[in-house]
């Protein structure tokens, strides 16, 4: 956790799951800049900690780095329980999960065409 301001001045909590160096990092910065306490979650704690340090320093915000393998269904359930517990403290305004790098190809995706 990188804390630069008191939580009483924040707009709320933003949790961003699957944070990477591009989109997730930019979204984290935007929420921190807007005054939210931000929790960033991904599997690489070293990288997350660097992002948290940088963004907390630049935006004078609270940024929490939490290691989690977002593809593990057991951890997804744990994340859901954690978010429910956080709501008791201060409800998050939203939860964002970054889109995976590789989307399924059109051939492997289920058809959405109407059946005849």
Secondary structure, DSSP 4 states (H G I P E B T S, - for coil): -B--S-GGGSS-EEEEES--TTHHHHHHHHHHHTT-EEEEEES-HHHHHHHHHHHHHHHT--EEEEE--TT-HHHHHHHHHHHHHHHHHS-EEEEEEPPPSSPPPTTTSPP-SPP-
